[in-house]
Amino acid sequence: MARQRVPEGRELLAQCCALLQDKHVIDLRAYDVRGLSAITDYYLVGSVRNDRQMKAAGQNLTRQLKKLGVRALHKDGEFASSWIVLDYVDCIVHLFTVEARAHYDIESLWPECEIPVETLVPATRKT
C-alpha cells in the first residue's frame, strides 16, 4: 500500500486556507515570508466571529491535517480565546476574533508579502 504524501509549503498553505474557508473563517490573508522569516515560509491570518467558531475552525483544521499526516509543532492559545496560533512549521496559522485582529494588526508586518487567497484555493472550494 502506497503511503500518502504529506502536504508541505505552499500546498500546506492552500490546504489550510480551504479547511478554514469550510468553517467560514473570514478575511483570510496569506503571506509568503520565505527569506524574511527564520521560523516559517508562510503565515495565514483569519478572523472568526465568536469563540464557538474559533473552537470549530481550530479543531477542524487540527483534525483534518492530522488525517493527512500533518501535526502542529506547537499550539498557543485556547480554542475559546481571542487569538490562537497553530504552528505547522512551513505554515503558521493565526486565528483571531475580529476585535483582537484589529488590535494586534500583525498583517502590518508583511504588507508586501501578501498572496491572494484566490490563487491558493480552487473555485469549487470557496464558500
Number of C-alpha atoms within 10 A of each C-alpha: 3 4 5 9 8 13 16 15 16 15 15 20 26 22 18 23 26 21 21 23 19 15 17 19 24 17 13 19 18 25 23 21 18 15 9 11 11 8 14 18 19 24 24 24 21 22 25 26 15 14 17 13 18 25 17 18 22 23 13 16 22 19 14 15 20 13 11 12 12 17 16 16 10 11 15 11 12 14 20 15 16 20 23 20 20 21 19 23 19 18 27 24 24 21 27 26 22 17 13 14 19 12 10 11 9 12 18 8 9 14 10 11 16 16 16 12 19 13 9 18 19 11 9 6 11 14 10
